[in-house]
Amino acid sequence: MSVPTLKGMTWSHPRGYDPMVACSSLWNQKTGIAIEWDKRSLQDFESFPVEELARAYDLIVIDHPHVGQITAERCLEPLDVAGREAECAALASGSVGRSYPSYNWQGRQWAFPIDAAAQVQAWRPDALDAPPARWSEVLDLARQGRVLLPLRPPHVLMVFYTLAGNFGHLRTTDPSHDLIDIVAGSDVFEAMREIAALVDPACFEMDPIAVSERMTEADSRIVCAPLIYGYVSYAAAGFRPHRLAFADIPVIGSSGPIGSALGGTGIAVSAFSKARDAAIDFAYWVASGDVQRGPYAAAGGQPGHAAAWEDQTVNEATGNFYRDTRATLEGAWVRPRHDGYMAFQQAASDRILSGMTSRHKAAEVVADLNRLFRESTLVPGAAGKS
């Protein structure tokens, strides 16, 4: 019987690609099974149809808001298979925040977390004594021209989510209800409008990678990105001219660093794979604590298992990236995941962006967000078509 060669798809950044290649090489030595990895851009990663990928690849790196769509399309294989209950339980117990349950939908586990992330704070330890602890301190730095904020869709919506979550305003992910109260949502929108007026307008075209690149340039004046998905690569010595440090989000509410929009990625297996058992075996292995804190982290990955987040060696190599952001991860908010959400995420991002750049009234923008949210379940993909 021939040994299969699997195909995998991940995203195009050293954090997303390098650890998969490194771990697959070890897996090949261990099992004789080769895995060839392709990569796609961050923008494609957030929007490309998962079904198309599932028909072309055995292993797919996904993010959790896709799971409702995935369930409806039947394009992924559930990973909570019979006989592996103890392994599933071990992975669940190693969840950083709600990373593991974020891939559970309608009673099944559709992916295992291999990368844990949320909006955290990036700062320059060579230029600041400490990261801002309060949002008011961020505004002071922004008035000095020293702050950037990724506002390219969908990150403009992620900033809205995180500020709303930190205020304590996000109460539900059920689209039969409003996403947020009009008055509370208006407060969040005005807070966004305030900081957007203080930062470089180029932020509206910037994602977290672009912001991180600007912050780490040799002559950069930027010292703080208050809400940004953390990229551990920039915390490593020598990766860029300036090394970034990462911290919990600066608070605008009164309950600590809660409410950040959870991100990260999970490893999933295609329902169309002709080598599903082999792919599932790899998924369990690469998501395990020993692999995550060992070869996965060593290859530049940003692990999704708590064993790595708590590991002394892993933290020393990254300026305590994991320990210094853990509270934010533990208090992070899981985005809605129903079928139709992904279209809402794009439409809502576009609406916030147009509201900010065209000076629309906050209450009108929030009312449109709530309308789009309710409409997102009527027909999959309906949000944004009205």
C-alpha positions as CSV (number, residue, x, y, z in Angstrom):
1,M,0.0,0.0,0.0
2,S,1.5,3.4,-1.0
3,V,2.0,6.1,1.5
4,P,-0.1,9.2,0.7
5,T,1.3,12.6,0.2
6,L,-1.0,15.2,1.8
7,K,-1.6,18.7,0.6
8,G,-2.1,21.6,3.1
9,M,-3.1,25.2,2.8
10,T,-2.1,27.9,5.4
11,W,-1.5,31.6,5.3
12,S,1.4,33.6,3.9
13,H,3.4,34.8,6.8
14,P,6.4,33.2,8.6
15,R,4.1,32.7,11.6
16,G,1.6,30.8,9.6
17,Y,3.8,28.9,7.1
18,D,7.2,28.1,8.7
19,P,6.0,26.1,11.6
20,M,3.8,23.9,9.4
21,V,6.7,23.1,7.1
22,A,9.0,22.4,10.0
23,C,6.5,20.2,11.8
24,S,5.6,18.4,8.6
25,S,9.2,17.5,8.1
26,L,9.3,15.9,11.5
27,W,6.0,14.1,10.8
28,N,7.5,12.7,7.6
29,Q,10.5,11.4,9.5
30,K,8.1,9.9,12.1
31,T,5.5,8.4,9.8
32,G,6.8,8.4,6.3
33,I,3.9,10.7,5.3
34,A,4.8,13.8,3.4
35,I,2.8,17.0,3.6
36,E,3.2,19.8,1.0
37,W,2.1,23.2,2.1
38,D,0.8,26.1,0.0
39,K,0.0,29.6,1.4
40,R,-2.4,32.4,0.7
41,S,-2.5,36.1,1.6
42,L,-3.9,37.3,4.9
43,Q,-6.7,39.0,3.0
44,D,-7.6,35.7,1.2
45,F,-7.3,33.8,4.5
46,E,-10.0,35.9,6.0
47,S,-12.4,35.8,3.0
48,F,-11.6,32.9,0.6
49,P,-14.4,30.2,0.4
50,V,-13.4,27.3,2.6
51,E,-15.3,24.8,0.3
52,E,-13.0,25.5,-2.6
53,L,-10.0,24.9,-0.4
54,A,-11.5,21.7,1.0
55,R,-11.8,20.3,-2.6
56,A,-8.2,21.0,-3.3
57,Y,-6.4,20.2,0.0
58,D,-6.4,17.6,2.8
59,L,-5.4,19.9,5.6
60,I,-6.6,23.5,5.9
61,V,-5.8,26.2,8.4
62,I,-9.0,28.2,9.2
63,D,-10.3,30.8,11.6
64,H,-13.3,30.1,13.9
65,P,-15.9,32.4,12.3
66,H,-16.1,30.1,9.3
67,V,-17.5,27.1,11.3
68,G,-21.2,27.8,10.8
69,Q,-20.6,28.0,7.0
70,I,-18.4,24.9,7.2
71,T,-21.2,23.0,8.9
72,A,-23.7,24.0,6.3
73,E,-21.5,23.1,3.4
74,R,-20.3,19.8,4.9
75,C,-16.8,20.4,3.6
76,L,-14.8,19.6,6.7
77,E,-14.4,16.4,8.7
78,P,-15.2,16.6,12.4
79,L,-12.1,15.8,14.5
80,D,-13.8,14.5,17.7
81,V,-13.7,10.9,16.4
82,A,-14.5,7.8,18.4
83,G,-11.7,6.3,20.4
84,R,-9.8,9.6,20.8
85,E,-11.8,11.2,23.5
86,A,-8.8,11.4,25.9
87,E,-6.8,13.2,23.3
88,C,-9.6,15.7,22.6
89,A,-10.0,16.3,26.3
90,A,-6.2,17.0,26.6
91,L,-6.4,19.5,23.8
92,A,-9.4,21.1,25.3
93,S,-7.7,21.5,28.7
94,G,-4.8,23.2,27.0
95,S,-7.0,25.9,25.4
96,V,-5.7,29.4,25.6
97,G,-8.9,31.3,26.5
98,R,-11.7,30.1,24.3
99,S,-9.5,29.0,21.4
100,Y,-10.5,25.3,21.6
101,P,-14.3,25.8,22.0
102,S,-14.3,28.5,19.3
103,Y,-14.0,25.6,16.7
104,N,-16.9,23.6,18.3
105,W,-20.2,24.1,16.5
106,Q,-23.5,22.1,16.8
107,G,-21.8,19.6,19.1
108,R,-18.8,18.8,17.0
109,Q,-15.2,19.9,16.9
110,W,-14.2,21.2,13.4
111,A,-10.6,22.2,14.1
112,F,-8.0,22.2,16.7
113,P,-6.3,25.5,17.7
114,I,-2.7,25.7,16.5
115,D,-2.4,29.4,16.8
116,A,-3.9,31.6,19.6
117,A,-4.4,35.3,19.1
118,A,-6.6,38.2,20.0
119,Q,-6.3,42.0,19.6
120,V,-3.5,42.9,22.1
121,Q,-1.2,45.9,22.3
122,A,2.1,46.3,20.5
123,W,4.7,48.8,21.7
124,R,8.3,49.8,21.4
125,P,10.2,49.0,24.6
126,D,13.2,51.1,23.3
127,A,11.0,54.2,23.1
128,L,8.5,53.8,26.0
129,D,9.1,53.0,29.6
130,A,5.8,51.0,29.7
131,P,2.8,50.4,27.5
132,P,-0.2,52.6,28.0
133,A,-2.6,51.1,30.5
134,R,-5.6,53.3,29.8
135,W,-7.2,54.4,26.5
136,S,-6.7,58.1,27.5
137,E,-2.9,57.4,27.5
138,V,-3.2,56.1,24.0
139,L,-4.9,59.2,22.8
140,D,-2.1,61.3,24.3
141,L,0.4,59.4,22.3
142,A,-1.8,59.6,19.2
143,R,-1.8,63.4,19.5
144,Q,2.0,63.2,19.2
145,G,1.8,61.3,16.0
146,R,3.2,58.1,17.6
147,V,0.2,55.7,17.2
148,L,-1.0,53.5,14.4
149,L,-4.2,51.4,14.3
150,P,-5.0,48.7,11.6
151,L,-8.4,49.8,10.1
152,R,-8.4,47.9,6.9
153,P,-11.5,45.6,6.7
154,P,-12.1,43.4,8.6
155,H,-9.8,45.0,11.3
156,V,-11.9,48.1,11.5
157,L,-14.7,45.8,12.8
158,M,-12.4,44.0,15.1
159,V,-11.5,47.4,16.7
160,F,-15.2,48.1,17.1
161,Y,-15.7,44.7,18.7
162,T,-12.8,45.0,21.1
163,L,-13.7,48.5,22.3
164,A,-17.3,47.4,22.7
165,G,-16.3,44.3,24.5
166,N,-14.0,46.2,26.8
167,F,-16.8,48.6,27.6
168,G,-18.9,45.6,28.4
169,H,-21.4,46.3,25.6
170,L,-21.3,43.1,23.6
171,R,-23.9,40.8,25.1
172,T,-24.8,38.3,22.4
173,T,-23.6,36.6,19.2
174,D,-27.2,35.6,18.4
175,P,-28.3,37.3,15.2
176,S,-32.0,37.1,16.2
177,H,-31.0,40.0,18.5
178,D,-29.3,43.3,18.0
179,L,-25.5,43.1,18.0
180,I,-25.3,46.2,20.3
181,D,-27.5,48.8,21.9
182,I,-27.7,52.0,19.7
183,V,-26.5,54.3,22.5
184,A,-23.7,52.0,23.6
185,G,-22.7,51.3,20.0
186,S,-22.6,55.0,19.3
187,D,-20.2,55.6,22.1
188,V,-17.9,52.9,20.7
189,F,-18.1,54.4,17.2
190,E,-17.3,57.9,18.5
191,A,-14.3,56.5,20.4
192,M,-13.1,55.0,17.1
193,R,-13.8,58.3,15.2
194,E,-11.7,60.2,17.8
195,I,-8.6,58.1,17.5
196,A,-9.0,57.7,13.7
197,A,-8.8,61.5,13.4
198,L,-5.4,61.4,15.3
199,V,-3.6,58.7,13.3
200,D,-2.2,58.5,9.8
201,P,-5.1,58.2,7.3
202,A,-3.1,55.4,5.8
203,C,-4.4,53.2,8.7
204,F,-7.6,52.7,6.7
205,E,-5.5,50.7,4.3
206,M,-3.4,48.9,6.9
207,D,-3.7,45.4,8.4
208,P,-1.7,44.2,11.4
209,I,1.3,43.2,9.4
210,A,1.5,46.6,7.7
211,V,1.3,48.4,11.0
212,S,3.9,46.1,12.6
213,E,6.2,46.7,9.6
214,R,5.9,50.5,10.0
215,M,6.5,50.3,13.8
216,T,9.7,48.3,13.3
217,E,11.3,50.4,10.6
218,A,14.7,51.9,11.6
219,D,13.5,55.5,11.6
220,S,9.9,54.9,12.8
221,R,8.3,57.3,15.3
222,I,5.5,54.9,15.9
223,V,5.7,53.5,19.5
224,C,2.2,52.0,20.1
225,A,-0.5,50.0,18.3
226,P,-3.1,49.8,21.0
227,L,-5.4,47.2,19.4
228,I,-3.7,44.8,17.0
229,Y,-3.5,41.1,16.4
230,G,-0.2,40.1,18.0
231,Y,2.4,38.7,15.7
232,V,5.1,36.9,17.7
233,S,7.6,37.2,14.8
234,Y,8.1,40.9,15.7
235,A,8.9,40.0,19.3
236,A,11.9,38.0,18.3
237,A,15.4,39.6,18.3
238,G,16.7,40.3,14.8
239,F,13.5,39.9,12.9
240,R,13.3,43.6,12.1
241,P,15.4,46.7,12.9
242,H,13.3,47.4,16.0
243,R,11.9,44.7,18.3
244,L,8.3,45.0,19.4
245,A,7.0,44.1,22.8
246,F,3.4,43.1,23.4
247,A,1.0,43.7,26.3
248,D,-2.6,43.5,27.4
249,I,-5.0,45.9,25.8
250,P,-5.3,49.4,27.2
251,V,-8.6,49.6,28.9
252,I,-11.4,52.0,28.1
253,G,-13.9,50.3,30.4
254,S,-13.7,49.4,34.1
255,S,-13.2,45.6,34.1
256,G,-9.6,45.1,33.0
257,P,-8.4,43.8,29.6
258,I,-11.6,41.9,28.7
259,G,-13.6,41.8,25.4
260,S,-10.8,41.6,22.8
261,A,-11.9,40.0,19.5
262,L,-10.5,36.5,19.5
263,G,-8.5,35.5,16.5
264,G,-5.9,32.7,15.9
265,T,-6.2,29.7,13.6
266,G,-7.1,26.0,13.8
267,I,-6.0,23.0,11.8
268,A,-8.9,21.3,9.9
269,V,-9.3,18.3,7.7
270,S,-11.2,18.2,4.4
271,A,-14.2,16.0,4.1
272,F,-13.2,15.4,0.5
273,S,-9.7,14.1,1.4
274,K,-8.8,10.6,0.2
275,A,-6.4,10.3,3.2
276,R,-8.7,11.6,6.0
277,D,-7.3,9.3,8.7
278,A,-3.7,10.3,8.0
279,A,-4.7,14.0,8.0
280,I,-6.6,13.6,11.3
281,D,-3.6,11.9,12.8
282,F,-1.4,14.9,11.9
283,A,-4.0,17.4,13.2
284,Y,-4.0,15.7,16.6
285,W,-0.2,15.6,16.7
286,V,0.6,19.2,15.6
287,A,-2.0,20.6,18.0
288,S,-0.6,18.7,21.0
289,G,1.2,20.4,23.9
290,D,4.6,18.9,23.3
291,V,4.7,19.8,19.6
292,Q,3.3,23.3,20.2
293,R,5.9,24.2,22.8
294,G,8.7,22.4,21.0
295,P,9.2,22.4,17.2
296,Y,6.1,24.5,16.4
297,A,7.2,27.5,18.6
298,A,10.9,27.0,17.6
299,A,10.0,27.4,14.0
300,G,8.4,30.8,14.6
301,G,4.8,29.7,15.2
302,Q,2.5,31.4,17.7
303,P,1.2,28.3,19.5
304,G,-2.4,27.7,20.4
305,H,-1.7,25.4,23.3
306,A,-1.2,26.6,26.9
307,A,1.8,24.4,27.4
308,A,3.7,26.7,25.0
309,W,2.2,29.9,26.5
310,E,3.5,28.9,29.9
311,D,6.9,27.6,28.8
312,Q,9.9,29.5,30.1
313,T,12.0,28.9,27.0
314,V,9.3,30.0,24.6
315,N,8.7,33.2,26.6
316,E,12.4,34.0,26.9
317,A,12.8,33.8,23.1
318,T,9.9,36.3,22.6
319,G,10.3,38.9,25.3
320,N,7.5,37.3,27.3
321,F,5.1,37.8,24.4
322,Y,2.8,35.0,25.8
323,R,2.8,35.8,29.5
324,D,2.4,39.6,28.9
325,T,-0.8,39.1,26.8
326,R,-2.3,36.1,28.5
327,A,-4.9,38.0,30.5
328,T,-6.3,39.6,27.3
329,L,-6.5,36.1,25.6
330,E,-8.3,34.7,28.6
331,G,-10.9,37.5,28.5
332,A,-11.3,37.5,24.7
333,W,-14.7,37.4,23.0
334,V,-15.6,34.8,20.5
335,R,-17.1,36.3,17.3
336,P,-20.4,35.1,15.9
337,R,-20.1,31.9,13.9
338,H,-23.4,31.3,12.2
339,D,-23.8,30.5,8.5
340,G,-23.9,34.0,6.9
341,Y,-21.6,35.6,9.4
342,M,-18.7,36.0,7.1
343,A,-20.7,38.1,4.7
344,F,-21.8,40.2,7.6
345,Q,-18.2,40.7,8.7
346,Q,-17.3,42.2,5.4
347,A,-20.5,44.3,5.1
348,A,-20.2,45.6,8.7
349,S,-16.5,46.5,8.1
350,D,-17.4,48.4,5.0
351,R,-20.2,50.2,6.8
352,I,-18.0,51.3,9.7
353,L,-15.4,52.4,7.3
354,S,-17.8,54.5,5.2
355,G,-19.3,55.9,8.4
356,M,-15.9,57.1,9.6
357,T,-14.6,58.5,6.3
358,S,-17.9,60.2,5.3
359,R,-18.8,61.6,8.8
360,H,-22.1,59.7,9.1
361,K,-24.0,59.9,12.3
362,A,-23.0,57.3,14.8
363,A,-26.6,56.1,15.5
364,E,-27.2,55.6,11.8
365,V,-24.1,53.5,11.5
366,V,-24.9,51.3,14.5
367,A,-28.5,50.9,13.3
368,D,-27.2,49.6,10.0
369,L,-24.9,47.2,11.8
370,N,-27.8,45.8,13.7
371,R,-29.9,45.5,10.6
372,L,-27.1,43.7,8.7
373,F,-26.5,41.4,11.7
374,R,-30.2,40.4,11.8
375,E,-30.3,39.9,8.0
376,S,-27.2,37.7,8.0
377,T,-29.2,34.6,8.8
378,L,-32.0,35.1,6.3
379,V,-30.1,33.7,3.4
380,P,-26.4,32.6,3.7
381,G,-24.4,35.5,2.3
382,A,-27.4,37.9,2.5
383,A,-25.6,40.6,4.6
384,G,-24.4,43.4,2.4
385,K,-26.7,42.5,-0.5
386,S,-29.5,44.7,0.6
